[in-house]
Amino acid sequence: MAPDFAAMCTKSAENLAAMQKEWLETLEHARRGWSAWLDAEAKLGSDFATKAAAAKAAPDAAAAYQEWMTRRMELLSKQWHSAVEDGQKLMNAFTKITGNGRGLGGS
């Protein structure tokens, strides 16, 4: 009985380590995504400021603003989609770690 118990404990520890690694990798992926989004927001704002400052008339400023808003909405849409996916991945990994996904039992 003891060797089976030791093997079961070893397998459970290996499964837990693998699930923790998956969770940390998912967190790192989400962090990189947020960092890239912040960089894109900063560049977008900088581009808008440059175009708005260079505008010689109201229509030029309005066109710069319209372009900025369009690109910003696209960026926010992509970020929202990515955030939902990352949240689902984190919840799946967390569920495995807590045992509700039956990950520790070997399945």
MIVO-542832 format. One record per residue: residue in three letters; x, y, z of N, C-alpha, C, CB in turn; residue number from 0. Coordinates in steps of 0.1 Angstrom, whole numbers, padded with zeros to 4 digits. Glycine has a CB too. Layout:
N
<site rest="ALA" n_c1="X" n_c2="Y" n_c3="Z" ca_c1="X" ca_c2="Y" ca_c3="Z" c_c1="X" c_c2="Y" c_c3="Z" cb_c1="X" cb_c2="Y" cb_c3="Z" nr="NUM"/>
...
This chain:
107
<site rest="MET" n_c1="0008" n_c2="-0012" n_c3="0000" ca_c1="0000" ca_c2="0000" ca_c3="0000" c_c1="0009" c_c2="0013" c_c3="0000" cb_c1="-0009" cb_c2="0000" cb_c3="0012" nr="0"/>
<site rest="ALA" n_c1="0020" n_c2="0013" n_c3="0007" ca_c1="0028" ca_c2="0025" ca_c3="0008" c_c1="0034" c_c2="0029" c_c3="-0005" cb_c1="0039" cb_c2="0022" cb_c3="0018" nr="1"/>
<site rest="PRO" n_c1="0039" n_c2="0020" n_c3="-0014" ca_c1="0044" ca_c2="0024" ca_c3="-0027" c_c1="0034" c_c2="0031" c_c3="-0035" cb_c1="0051" cb_c2="0012" cb_c3="-0034" nr="2"/>
<site rest="ASP" n_c1="0021" n_c2="0026" n_c3="-0035" ca_c1="0010" ca_c2="0032" ca_c3="-0043" c_c1="0007" c_c2="0046" c_c3="-0037" cb_c1="-0002" cb_c2="0023" cb_c3="-0042" nr="3"/>
<site rest="PHE" n_c1="0008" n_c2="0047" n_c3="-0024" ca_c1="0005" ca_c2="0060" ca_c3="-0018" c_c1="0016" c_c2="0070" c_c3="-0022" cb_c1="0004" cb_c2="0059" cb_c3="-0003" nr="4"/>
<site rest="ALA" n_c1="0029" n_c2="0066" n_c3="-0022" ca_c1="0040" ca_c2="0074" ca_c3="-0026" c_c1="0039" c_c2="0078" c_c3="-0041" cb_c1="0053" cb_c2="0067" cb_c3="-0023" nr="5"/>
<site rest="ALA" n_c1="0035" n_c2="0069" n_c3="-0049" ca_c1="0034" ca_c2="0071" ca_c3="-0063" c_c1="0022" c_c2="0081" c_c3="-0066" cb_c1="0031" cb_c2="0058" cb_c3="-0071" nr="6"/>
<site rest="MET" n_c1="0011" n_c2="0080" n_c3="-0058" ca_c1="0000" ca_c2="0088" ca_c3="-0060" c_c1="0004" c_c2="0103" c_c3="-0055" cb_c1="-0012" cb_c2="0083" cb_c3="-0051" nr="7"/>
<site rest="CYS" n_c1="0011" n_c2="0104" n_c3="-0044" ca_c1="0015" ca_c2="0117" ca_c3="-0040" c_c1="0025" c_c2="0124" c_c3="-0050" cb_c1="0022" cb_c2="0116" cb_c3="-0026" nr="8"/>
<site rest="THR" n_c1="0034" n_c2="0116" n_c3="-0055" ca_c1="0043" ca_c2="0121" ca_c3="-0065" c_c1="0036" c_c2="0126" c_c3="-0077" cb_c1="0054" cb_c2="0110" cb_c3="-0069" nr="9"/>
<site rest="LYS" n_c1="0026" n_c2="0118" n_c3="-0082" ca_c1="0018" ca_c2="0121" ca_c3="-0094" c_c1="0010" c_c2="0134" c_c3="-0091" cb_c1="0009" cb_c2="0110" cb_c3="-0098" nr="10"/>
<site rest="SER" n_c1="0004" n_c2="0135" n_c3="-0079" ca_c1="-0003" ca_c2="0147" ca_c3="-0076" c_c1="0006" c_c2="0159" c_c3="-0075" cb_c1="-0010" cb_c2="0145" cb_c3="-0062" nr="11"/>
<site rest="ALA" n_c1="0017" n_c2="0158" n_c3="-0070" ca_c1="0027" ca_c2="0169" ca_c3="-0069" c_c1="0031" c_c2="0173" c_c3="-0083" cb_c1="0039" cb_c2="0166" cb_c3="-0060" nr="12"/>
<site rest="GLU" n_c1="0034" n_c2="0164" n_c3="-0092" ca_c1="0037" ca_c2="0167" ca_c3="-0106" c_c1="0026" c_c2="0174" c_c3="-0113" cb_c1="0041" cb_c2="0154" cb_c3="-0113" nr="13"/>
<site rest="ASN" n_c1="0014" n_c2="0169" n_c3="-0111" ca_c1="0002" ca_c2="0175" ca_c3="-0117" c_c1="0000" c_c2="0190" c_c3="-0112" cb_c1="-0011" cb_c2="0167" cb_c3="-0114" nr="14"/>
<site rest="LEU" n_c1="0002" n_c2="0192" n_c3="-0099" ca_c1="0000" ca_c2="0205" ca_c3="-0093" c_c1="0011" c_c2="0214" c_c3="-0099" cb_c1="0001" cb_c2="0204" cb_c3="-0078" nr="15"/>
<site rest="ALA" n_c1="0023" n_c2="0210" n_c3="-0100" ca_c1="0034" ca_c2="0218" ca_c3="-0105" c_c1="0031" c_c2="0222" c_c3="-0120" cb_c1="0047" cb_c2="0211" cb_c3="-0104" nr="16"/>
<site rest="ALA" n_c1="0026" n_c2="0212" n_c3="-0127" ca_c1="0023" ca_c2="0215" ca_c3="-0141" c_c1="0011" c_c2="0225" c_c3="-0143" cb_c1="0019" cb_c2="0202" cb_c3="-0149" nr="17"/>
<site rest="MET" n_c1="0001" n_c2="0224" n_c3="-0134" ca_c1="-0010" ca_c2="0233" ca_c3="-0134" c_c1="-0006" c_c2="0247" c_c3="-0130" cb_c1="-0021" cb_c2="0228" cb_c3="-0126" nr="18"/>
<site rest="GLN" n_c1="0003" n_c2="0248" n_c3="-0120" ca_c1="0008" ca_c2="0261" ca_c3="-0115" c_c1="0016" c_c2="0267" c_c3="-0126" cb_c1="0016" cb_c2="0259" cb_c3="-0102" nr="19"/>
<site rest="LYS" n_c1="0024" n_c2="0259" n_c3="-0133" ca_c1="0032" ca_c2="0265" ca_c3="-0144" c_c1="0022" c_c2="0270" c_c3="-0155" cb_c1="0041" cb_c2="0254" cb_c3="-0150" nr="20"/>
<site rest="GLU" n_c1="0012" n_c2="0263" n_c3="-0158" ca_c1="0002" ca_c2="0267" ca_c3="-0168" c_c1="-0004" c_c2="0280" c_c3="-0164" cb_c1="-0009" cb_c2="0256" cb_c3="-0170" nr="21"/>
<site rest="TRP" n_c1="-0008" n_c2="0281" n_c3="-0151" ca_c1="-0014" ca_c2="0293" ca_c3="-0146" c_c1="-0005" c_c2="0305" c_c3="-0147" cb_c1="-0019" cb_c2="0291" cb_c3="-0132" nr="22"/>
<site rest="LEU" n_c1="0008" n_c2="0303" n_c3="-0143" ca_c1="0018" ca_c2="0314" ca_c3="-0144" c_c1="0021" c_c2="0318" c_c3="-0158" cb_c1="0031" cb_c2="0310" cb_c3="-0137" nr="23"/>
<site rest="GLU" n_c1="0021" n_c2="0308" n_c3="-0167" ca_c1="0023" ca_c2="0312" ca_c3="-0181" c_c1="0011" c_c2="0320" c_c3="-0187" cb_c1="0025" cb_c2="0299" cb_c3="-0190" nr="24"/>
<site rest="THR" n_c1="-0001" n_c2="0316" n_c3="-0182" ca_c1="-0013" ca_c2="0324" ca_c3="-0186" c_c1="-0012" c_c2="0338" c_c3="-0181" cb_c1="-0025" cb_c2="0317" cb_c3="-0182" nr="25"/>
<site rest="LEU" n_c1="-0008" n_c2="0340" n_c3="-0169" ca_c1="-0006" ca_c2="0353" ca_c3="-0163" c_c1="0004" c_c2="0361" c_c3="-0170" cb_c1="-0002" cb_c2="0352" cb_c3="-0148" nr="26"/>
<site rest="GLU" n_c1="0015" n_c2="0355" n_c3="-0174" ca_c1="0026" ca_c2="0362" ca_c3="-0181" c_c1="0020" c_c2="0366" c_c3="-0195" cb_c1="0038" cb_c2="0353" cb_c3="-0183" nr="27"/>
<site rest="HIS" n_c1="0013" n_c2="0357" n_c3="-0202" ca_c1="0007" ca_c2="0361" ca_c3="-0215" c_c1="-0002" c_c2="0373" c_c3="-0213" cb_c1="-0001" cb_c2="0348" cb_c3="-0220" nr="28"/>
<site rest="ALA" n_c1="-0010" n_c2="0373" n_c3="-0203" ca_c1="-0019" ca_c2="0384" ca_c3="-0201" c_c1="-0012" c_c2="0397" c_c3="-0198" cb_c1="-0029" cb_c2="0381" cb_c3="-0189" nr="29"/>
<site rest="ARG" n_c1="-0001" n_c2="0396" n_c3="-0190" ca_c1="0007" ca_c2="0408" ca_c3="-0187" c_c1="0013" c_c2="0413" c_c3="-0200" cb_c1="0018" cb_c2="0404" cb_c3="-0177" nr="30"/>
<site rest="ARG" n_c1="0018" n_c2="0405" n_c3="-0208" ca_c1="0024" ca_c2="0409" ca_c3="-0221" c_c1="0014" c_c2="0416" c_c3="-0230" cb_c1="0031" cb_c2="0397" cb_c3="-0228" nr="31"/>
<site rest="GLY" n_c1="0002" n_c2="0410" n_c3="-0230" ca_c1="-0009" ca_c2="0416" ca_c3="-0237" c_c1="-0013" c_c2="0430" c_c3="-0232" cb_c1="-0021" cb_c2="0407" cb_c3="-0237" nr="32"/>
<site rest="TRP" n_c1="-0014" n_c2="0432" n_c3="-0219" ca_c1="-0017" ca_c2="0445" ca_c3="-0214" c_c1="-0005" c_c2="0455" c_c3="-0217" cb_c1="-0019" cb_c2="0444" cb_c3="-0199" nr="33"/>
<site rest="SER" n_c1="0007" n_c2="0450" n_c3="-0216" ca_c1="0018" ca_c2="0459" ca_c3="-0218" c_c1="0018" c_c2="0464" c_c3="-0233" cb_c1="0031" cb_c2="0452" cb_c3="-0215" nr="34"/>
<site rest="ALA" n_c1="0015" n_c2="0454" n_c3="-0242" ca_c1="0015" ca_c2="0458" ca_c3="-0256" c_c1="0003" c_c2="0468" c_c3="-0259" cb_c1="0013" cb_c2="0445" cb_c3="-0265" nr="35"/>
<site rest="TRP" n_c1="-0008" n_c2="0466" n_c3="-0252" ca_c1="-0019" ca_c2="0475" ca_c3="-0253" c_c1="-0016" c_c2="0489" c_c3="-0248" cb_c1="-0032" cb_c2="0469" cb_c3="-0246" nr="36"/>
<site rest="LEU" n_c1="-0009" n_c2="0490" n_c3="-0237" ca_c1="-0005" ca_c2="0503" ca_c3="-0232" c_c1="0005" c_c2="0510" c_c3="-0242" cb_c1="0001" cb_c2="0501" cb_c3="-0218" nr="37"/>
<site rest="ASP" n_c1="0014" n_c2="0502" n_c3="-0247" ca_c1="0023" ca_c2="0508" ca_c3="-0257" c_c1="0015" c_c2="0513" c_c3="-0269" cb_c1="0034" cb_c2="0497" cb_c3="-0261" nr="38"/>
<site rest="ALA" n_c1="0006" n_c2="0505" n_c3="-0274" ca_c1="-0002" ca_c2="0509" ca_c3="-0286" c_c1="-0010" c_c2="0521" c_c3="-0283" cb_c1="-0011" cb_c2="0497" cb_c3="-0290" nr="39"/>
<site rest="GLU" n_c1="-0016" n_c2="0522" n_c3="-0271" ca_c1="-0024" ca_c2="0534" ca_c3="-0267" c_c1="-0015" c_c2="0546" c_c3="-0266" cb_c1="-0030" cb_c2="0532" cb_c3="-0253" nr="40"/>
<site rest="ALA" n_c1="-0003" n_c2="0545" n_c3="-0261" ca_c1="0006" ca_c2="0556" ca_c3="-0260" c_c1="0010" c_c2="0561" c_c3="-0274" cb_c1="0019" cb_c2="0552" cb_c3="-0252" nr="41"/>
<site rest="LYS" n_c1="0013" n_c2="0552" n_c3="-0283" ca_c1="0017" ca_c2="0555" ca_c3="-0297" c_c1="0005" c_c2="0562" c_c3="-0304" cb_c1="0021" cb_c2="0543" cb_c3="-0305" nr="42"/>
<site rest="LEU" n_c1="-0007" n_c2="0557" n_c3="-0302" ca_c1="-0019" ca_c2="0562" ca_c3="-0308" c_c1="-0021" c_c2="0576" c_c3="-0303" cb_c1="-0031" cb_c2="0553" cb_c3="-0305" nr="43"/>
<site rest="GLY" n_c1="-0020" n_c2="0579" n_c3="-0290" ca_c1="-0021" ca_c2="0592" ca_c3="-0285" c_c1="-0011" c_c2="0602" c_c3="-0290" cb_c1="-0021" cb_c2="0592" cb_c3="-0270" nr="44"/>
<site rest="SER" n_c1="0001" n_c2="0597" n_c3="-0291" ca_c1="0012" ca_c2="0605" ca_c3="-0297" c_c1="0010" c_c2="0609" c_c3="-0311" cb_c1="0026" cb_c2="0598" cb_c3="-0295" nr="45"/>
<site rest="ASP" n_c1="0005" n_c2="0599" n_c3="-0319" ca_c1="0002" ca_c2="0602" ca_c3="-0333" c_c1="-0009" c_c2="0612" c_c3="-0334" cb_c1="-0002" cb_c2="0589" cb_c3="-0340" nr="46"/>
<site rest="PHE" n_c1="-0019" n_c2="0611" n_c3="-0326" ca_c1="-0030" ca_c2="0620" ca_c3="-0326" c_c1="-0025" c_c2="0634" c_c3="-0323" cb_c1="-0041" cb_c2="0616" cb_c3="-0317" nr="47"/>
<site rest="ALA" n_c1="-0017" n_c2="0635" n_c3="-0312" ca_c1="-0012" ca_c2="0648" ca_c3="-0308" c_c1="-0004" c_c2="0655" c_c3="-0319" cb_c1="-0004" cb_c2="0647" cb_c3="-0295" nr="48"/>
<site rest="THR" n_c1="0004" n_c2="0647" n_c3="-0326" ca_c1="0012" ca_c2="0652" ca_c3="-0337" c_c1="0004" c_c2="0657" c_c3="-0348" cb_c1="0022" cb_c2="0641" cb_c3="-0342" nr="49"/>
<site rest="LYS" n_c1="-0006" n_c2="0649" n_c3="-0352" ca_c1="-0015" ca_c2="0654" ca_c3="-0363" c_c1="-0024" c_c2="0666" c_c3="-0359" cb_c1="-0024" cb_c2="0642" cb_c3="-0367" nr="50"/>
<site rest="ALA" n_c1="-0029" n_c2="0666" n_c3="-0346" ca_c1="-0037" ca_c2="0677" ca_c3="-0342" c_c1="-0029" c_c2="0690" c_c3="-0341" cb_c1="-0043" cb_c2="0674" cb_c3="-0328" nr="51"/>
<site rest="ALA" n_c1="-0016" n_c2="0689" n_c3="-0337" ca_c1="-0008" ca_c2="0701" ca_c3="-0336" c_c1="-0004" c_c2="0706" c_c3="-0350" cb_c1="0005" cb_c2="0697" cb_c3="-0329" nr="52"/>
<site rest="ALA" n_c1="-0004" n_c2="0697" n_c3="-0360" ca_c1="0000" ca_c2="0701" ca_c3="-0374" c_c1="-0012" c_c2="0706" c_c3="-0381" cb_c1="0006" cb_c2="0689" cb_c3="-0381" nr="53"/>
<site rest="ALA" n_c1="-0024" n_c2="0704" n_c3="-0376" ca_c1="-0036" ca_c2="0708" ca_c3="-0383" c_c1="-0037" c_c2="0723" c_c3="-0385" cb_c1="-0049" cb_c2="0704" cb_c3="-0375" nr="54"/>
<site rest="LYS" n_c1="-0040" n_c2="0727" n_c3="-0397" ca_c1="-0040" ca_c2="0741" ca_c3="-0401" c_c1="-0054" c_c2="0747" c_c3="-0401" cb_c1="-0034" cb_c2="0743" cb_c3="-0415" nr="55"/>
<site rest="ALA" n_c1="-0064" n_c2="0738" n_c3="-0401" ca_c1="-0078" ca_c2="0742" ca_c3="-0401" c_c1="-0087" c_c2="0732" c_c3="-0393" cb_c1="-0083" cb_c2="0744" cb_c3="-0415" nr="56"/>
<site rest="ALA" n_c1="-0099" n_c2="0736" n_c3="-0390" ca_c1="-0108" ca_c2="0727" ca_c3="-0382" c_c1="-0110" c_c2="0714" c_c3="-0389" cb_c1="-0121" cb_c2="0735" cb_c3="-0380" nr="57"/>
<site rest="PRO" n_c1="-0112" n_c2="0714" n_c3="-0402" ca_c1="-0114" ca_c2="0701" ca_c3="-0409" c_c1="-0103" c_c2="0691" c_c3="-0407" cb_c1="-0117" cb_c2="0703" cb_c3="-0423" nr="58"/>
<site rest="ASP" n_c1="-0090" n_c2="0697" n_c3="-0407" ca_c1="-0078" ca_c2="0688" ca_c3="-0405" c_c1="-0078" c_c2="0682" c_c3="-0391" cb_c1="-0065" cb_c2="0696" cb_c3="-0408" nr="59"/>
<site rest="ALA" n_c1="-0082" n_c2="0691" n_c3="-0381" ca_c1="-0082" ca_c2="0686" ca_c3="-0367" c_c1="-0093" c_c2="0676" c_c3="-0365" cb_c1="-0084" cb_c2="0698" cb_c3="-0358" nr="60"/>
<site rest="ALA" n_c1="-0105" n_c2="0678" n_c3="-0372" ca_c1="-0116" ca_c2="0669" ca_c3="-0371" c_c1="-0112" c_c2="0656" c_c3="-0377" cb_c1="-0129" cb_c2="0675" cb_c3="-0378" nr="61"/>
<site rest="ALA" n_c1="-0105" n_c2="0656" n_c3="-0388" ca_c1="-0101" ca_c2="0644" ca_c3="-0395" c_c1="-0091" c_c2="0636" c_c3="-0386" cb_c1="-0095" cb_c2="0646" cb_c3="-0409" nr="62"/>
<site rest="ALA" n_c1="-0082" n_c2="0643" n_c3="-0380" ca_c1="-0073" ca_c2="0637" ca_c3="-0371" c_c1="-0080" c_c2="0630" c_c3="-0359" cb_c1="-0062" cb_c2="0647" cb_c3="-0366" nr="63"/>
<site rest="TYR" n_c1="-0090" n_c2="0637" n_c3="-0353" ca_c1="-0097" ca_c2="0632" ca_c3="-0342" c_c1="-0105" c_c2="0620" c_c3="-0346" cb_c1="-0107" cb_c2="0643" cb_c3="-0337" nr="64"/>
<site rest="GLN" n_c1="-0112" n_c2="0621" n_c3="-0358" ca_c1="-0120" ca_c2="0609" ca_c3="-0363" c_c1="-0111" c_c2="0597" c_c3="-0365" cb_c1="-0127" cb_c2="0613" cb_c3="-0376" nr="65"/>
<site rest="GLU" n_c1="-0099" n_c2="0599" n_c3="-0371" ca_c1="-0090" ca_c2="0588" ca_c3="-0373" c_c1="-0085" c_c2="0582" c_c3="-0359" cb_c1="-0077" cb_c2="0592" cb_c3="-0381" nr="66"/>
<site rest="TRP" n_c1="-0082" n_c2="0591" n_c3="-0350" ca_c1="-0078" ca_c2="0586" ca_c3="-0336" c_c1="-0089" c_c2="0578" c_c3="-0330" cb_c1="-0074" cb_c2="0598" cb_c3="-0328" nr="67"/>
<site rest="MET" n_c1="-0102" n_c2="0583" n_c3="-0330" ca_c1="-0113" ca_c2="0576" ca_c3="-0324" c_c1="-0115" c_c2="0562" c_c3="-0331" cb_c1="-0125" cb_c2="0584" cb_c3="-0325" nr="68"/>
<site rest="THR" n_c1="-0114" n_c2="0562" n_c3="-0344" ca_c1="-0116" ca_c2="0549" ca_c3="-0351" c_c1="-0106" c_c2="0539" c_c3="-0347" cb_c1="-0116" cb_c2="0552" cb_c3="-0366" nr="69"/>
<site rest="ARG" n_c1="-0093" n_c2="0543" n_c3="-0347" ca_c1="-0082" ca_c2="0534" ca_c3="-0344" c_c1="-0083" c_c2="0530" c_c3="-0329" cb_c1="-0069" cb_c2="0541" cb_c3="-0346" nr="70"/>
<site rest="ARG" n_c1="-0087" n_c2="0540" n_c3="-0320" ca_c1="-0089" ca_c2="0536" ca_c3="-0306" c_c1="-0100" c_c2="0526" c_c3="-0304" cb_c1="-0091" cb_c2="0549" cb_c3="-0298" nr="71"/>
<site rest="MET" n_c1="-0111" n_c2="0528" n_c3="-0310" ca_c1="-0122" ca_c2="0518" ca_c3="-0309" c_c1="-0118" c_c2="0504" c_c3="-0313" cb_c1="-0134" cb_c2="0523" cb_c3="-0317" nr="72"/>
<site rest="GLU" n_c1="-0110" n_c2="0504" n_c3="-0324" ca_c1="-0105" ca_c2="0491" ca_c3="-0329" c_c1="-0095" c_c2="0485" c_c3="-0319" cb_c1="-0097" cb_c2="0492" cb_c3="-0343" nr="73"/>
<site rest="LEU" n_c1="-0087" n_c2="0493" n_c3="-0313" ca_c1="-0077" ca_c2="0488" ca_c3="-0303" c_c1="-0085" c_c2="0483" c_c3="-0290" cb_c1="-0067" cb_c2="0499" cb_c3="-0299" nr="74"/>
<site rest="LEU" n_c1="-0095" n_c2="0491" n_c3="-0286" ca_c1="-0102" ca_c2="0487" ca_c3="-0274" c_c1="-0110" c_c2="0474" c_c3="-0277" cb_c1="-0112" cb_c2="0498" cb_c3="-0270" nr="75"/>
<site rest="SER" n_c1="-0115" n_c2="0472" n_c3="-0289" ca_c1="-0122" ca_c2="0460" ca_c3="-0292" c_c1="-0113" c_c2="0448" c_c3="-0291" cb_c1="-0129" cb_c2="0461" cb_c3="-0306" nr="76"/>
<site rest="LYS" n_c1="-0101" n_c2="0449" n_c3="-0297" ca_c1="-0091" ca_c2="0438" ca_c3="-0297" c_c1="-0087" c_c2="0435" c_c3="-0282" cb_c1="-0079" cb_c2="0442" cb_c3="-0305" nr="77"/>
<site rest="GLN" n_c1="-0085" n_c2="0446" n_c3="-0274" ca_c1="-0081" ca_c2="0444" ca_c3="-0261" c_c1="-0092" c_c2="0437" c_c3="-0252" cb_c1="-0077" cb_c2="0458" cb_c3="-0254" nr="78"/>
<site rest="TRP" n_c1="-0104" n_c2="0441" n_c3="-0255" ca_c1="-0116" ca_c2="0435" ca_c3="-0247" c_c1="-0116" c_c2="0420" c_c3="-0251" cb_c1="-0129" cb_c2="0442" cb_c3="-0251" nr="79"/>
<site rest="HIS" n_c1="-0115" n_c2="0417" n_c3="-0264" ca_c1="-0116" ca_c2="0403" ca_c3="-0268" c_c1="-0104" c_c2="0395" c_c3="-0261" cb_c1="-0115" cb_c2="0402" cb_c3="-0283" nr="80"/>
<site rest="SER" n_c1="-0092" n_c2="0401" n_c3="-0261" ca_c1="-0081" ca_c2="0394" ca_c3="-0255" c_c1="-0083" c_c2="0393" c_c3="-0240" cb_c1="-0068" cb_c2="0402" cb_c3="-0258" nr="81"/>
<site rest="ALA" n_c1="-0088" n_c2="0403" n_c3="-0234" ca_c1="-0090" ca_c2="0402" ca_c3="-0219" c_c1="-0100" c_c2="0391" c_c3="-0215" cb_c1="-0095" cb_c2="0416" cb_c3="-0214" nr="82"/>
<site rest="VAL" n_c1="-0110" n_c2="0389" n_c3="-0223" ca_c1="-0120" ca_c2="0379" ca_c3="-0221" c_c1="-0114" c_c2="0365" c_c3="-0222" cb_c1="-0132" cb_c2="0380" cb_c3="-0230" nr="83"/>
<site rest="GLU" n_c1="-0106" n_c2="0363" n_c3="-0233" ca_c1="-0099" ca_c2="0351" ca_c3="-0235" c_c1="-0089" c_c2="0348" c_c3="-0224" cb_c1="-0091" cb_c2="0351" cb_c3="-0249" nr="84"/>
<site rest="ASP" n_c1="-0081" n_c2="0358" n_c3="-0220" ca_c1="-0072" ca_c2="0356" ca_c3="-0209" c_c1="-0079" c_c2="0353" c_c3="-0196" cb_c1="-0063" cb_c2="0368" cb_c3="-0207" nr="85"/>
<site rest="GLY" n_c1="-0090" n_c2="0359" n_c3="-0194" ca_c1="-0098" ca_c2="0357" ca_c3="-0181" c_c1="-0103" c_c2="0342" c_c3="-0181" cb_c1="-0109" cb_c2="0366" cb_c3="-0180" nr="86"/>
<site rest="GLN" n_c1="-0107" n_c2="0338" n_c3="-0193" ca_c1="-0112" ca_c2="0324" ca_c3="-0193" c_c1="-0101" c_c2="0314" c_c3="-0191" cb_c1="-0119" cb_c2="0321" cb_c3="-0207" nr="87"/>
<site rest="LYS" n_c1="-0089" n_c2="0317" n_c3="-0197" ca_c1="-0078" ca_c2="0308" ca_c3="-0195" c_c1="-0073" c_c2="0308" c_c3="-0180" cb_c1="-0066" cb_c2="0312" cb_c3="-0204" nr="88"/>
<site rest="LEU" n_c1="-0073" n_c2="0319" n_c3="-0174" ca_c1="-0070" ca_c2="0320" ca_c3="-0160" c_c1="-0080" c_c2="0312" c_c3="-0151" cb_c1="-0069" cb_c2="0335" cb_c3="-0155" nr="89"/>
<site rest="MET" n_c1="-0093" n_c2="0314" n_c3="-0154" ca_c1="-0103" ca_c2="0306" ca_c3="-0146" c_c1="-0101" c_c2="0291" c_c3="-0148" cb_c1="-0117" cb_c2="0311" cb_c3="-0150" nr="90"/>
<site rest="ASN" n_c1="-0099" n_c2="0287" n_c3="-0161" ca_c1="-0097" ca_c2="0273" ca_c3="-0163" c_c1="-0085" c_c2="0267" c_c3="-0156" cb_c1="-0095" cb_c2="0270" cb_c3="-0178" nr="91"/>
<site rest="ALA" n_c1="-0074" n_c2="0275" n_c3="-0156" ca_c1="-0062" ca_c2="0271" ca_c3="-0149" c_c1="-0064" c_c2="0271" c_c3="-0134" cb_c1="-0050" cb_c2="0280" cb_c3="-0152" nr="92"/>
<site rest="PHE" n_c1="-0071" n_c2="0281" n_c3="-0128" ca_c1="-0074" ca_c2="0281" ca_c3="-0114" c_c1="-0083" c_c2="0270" c_c3="-0110" cb_c1="-0080" cb_c2="0295" cb_c3="-0111" nr="93"/>
<site rest="THR" n_c1="-0093" n_c2="0267" n_c3="-0118" ca_c1="-0102" ca_c2="0256" ca_c3="-0115" c_c1="-0094" c_c2="0243" c_c3="-0114" cb_c1="-0113" cb_c2="0255" cb_c3="-0126" nr="94"/>
<site rest="LYS" n_c1="-0084" n_c2="0241" n_c3="-0123" ca_c1="-0076" ca_c2="0229" ca_c3="-0122" c_c1="-0068" c_c2="0228" c_c3="-0109" cb_c1="-0067" cb_c2="0228" cb_c3="-0134" nr="95"/>
<site rest="ILE" n_c1="-0062" n_c2="0240" n_c3="-0106" ca_c1="-0054" ca_c2="0240" ca_c3="-0094" c_c1="-0062" c_c2="0237" c_c3="-0081" cb_c1="-0047" cb_c2="0254" cb_c3="-0093" nr="96"/>
<site rest="THR" n_c1="-0074" n_c2="0243" n_c3="-0080" ca_c1="-0082" ca_c2="0241" ca_c3="-0069" c_c1="-0089" c_c2="0227" c_c3="-0068" cb_c1="-0093" cb_c2="0252" cb_c3="-0068" nr="97"/>
<site rest="GLY" n_c1="-0088" n_c2="0220" n_c3="-0078" ca_c1="-0093" ca_c2="0206" ca_c3="-0078" c_c1="-0107" c_c2="0205" c_c3="-0084" cb_c1="-0093" cb_c2="0201" cb_c3="-0064" nr="98"/>
<site rest="ASN" n_c1="-0113" n_c2="0216" n_c3="-0087" ca_c1="-0127" ca_c2="0215" ca_c3="-0093" c_c1="-0126" c_c2="0209" c_c3="-0107" cb_c1="-0133" cb_c2="0228" cb_c3="-0093" nr="99"/>
<site rest="GLY" n_c1="-0114" n_c2="0211" n_c3="-0113" ca_c1="-0113" ca_c2="0205" ca_c3="-0127" c_c1="-0107" c_c2="0191" c_c3="-0126" cb_c1="-0104" cb_c2="0214" cb_c3="-0135" nr="100"/>
<site rest="ARG" n_c1="-0106" n_c2="0185" n_c3="-0114" ca_c1="-0101" ca_c2="0172" ca_c3="-0112" c_c1="-0087" c_c2="0170" c_c3="-0117" cb_c1="-0110" cb_c2="0162" cb_c3="-0119" nr="101"/>
<site rest="GLY" n_c1="-0079" n_c2="0181" n_c3="-0118" ca_c1="-0066" ca_c2="0180" ca_c3="-0123" c_c1="-0056" c_c2="0173" c_c3="-0114" cb_c1="-0060" cb_c2="0193" cb_c3="-0126" nr="102"/>
<site rest="LEU" n_c1="-0058" n_c2="0174" n_c3="-0101" ca_c1="-0049" ca_c2="0168" ca_c3="-0091" c_c1="-0051" c_c2="0153" c_c3="-0090" cb_c1="-0051" cb_c2="0174" cb_c3="-0078" nr="103"/>
<site rest="GLY" n_c1="-0063" n_c2="0148" n_c3="-0094" ca_c1="-0065" ca_c2="0134" ca_c3="-0093" c_c1="-0060" c_c2="0126" c_c3="-0105" cb_c1="-0080" cb_c2="0132" cb_c3="-0092" nr="104"/>
<site rest="GLY" n_c1="-0053" n_c2="0133" n_c3="-0114" ca_c1="-0047" ca_c2="0126" ca_c3="-0125" c_c1="-0055" c_c2="0126" c_c3="-0138" cb_c1="-0045" cb_c2="0112" cb_c3="-0121" nr="105"/>
<site rest="SER" n_c1="-0066" n_c2="0133" n_c3="-0137" ca_c1="-0074" ca_c2="0134" ca_c3="-0150" c_c1="-0074" c_c2="0148" c_c3="-0156" cb_c1="-0089" cb_c2="0130" cb_c3="-0148" nr="106"/>
